Amino acid sequence: PNISKQPLDLFKLYVLVKERGGFNEVTRQKLWRDLSILLQTGQSASAGLNVRKKYVSLGIFHYECKYDLNGMDPL
């Protein structure tokens, strides 16, 4: 998948989010923009929002819930 015509490394995204405590913690601390910079997908707040949307829409969040959060319901 791409964001702003830049390829998105899904494994790197997953690892970066996991290192920072997972989806809920990254969202609580508003770190999505920082992750978008590390992934080289942009530096704006909207780039961070796009990364967060991809994390959810591509099923990485569901994977995190199932395997990292002991089967927690993602909804």
LINVENHU-V209386 format. One record per backbone hydrogen bond with DSSP energy under -1.0 kcal/mol. NH is the residue of the N-H (numbers start at 1). CO is the residue of the C=O. Records with the same first field share a line. If there is no record, write none. Layout:
BEGIN
NH: CO  CO
END
This chain:
BEGIN
3: 6
6: 3
8: 1
13: 9
14: 10
15: 11
16: 12
17: 13
18: 14
19: 15
21: 18
22: 17
26: 22
27: 23
28: 24
29: 25
31: 26
35: 31
36: 32
37: 33
38: 34
39: 35
40: 37
41: 36
48: 44
49: 45
50: 46
51: 47
52: 48
53: 49
54: 50
55: 51
56: 52
57: 53
58: 54
59: 56
61: 55
63: 59
64: 60
65: 61
66: 62
67: 63
68: 64
69: 64
71: 65
72: 65
END
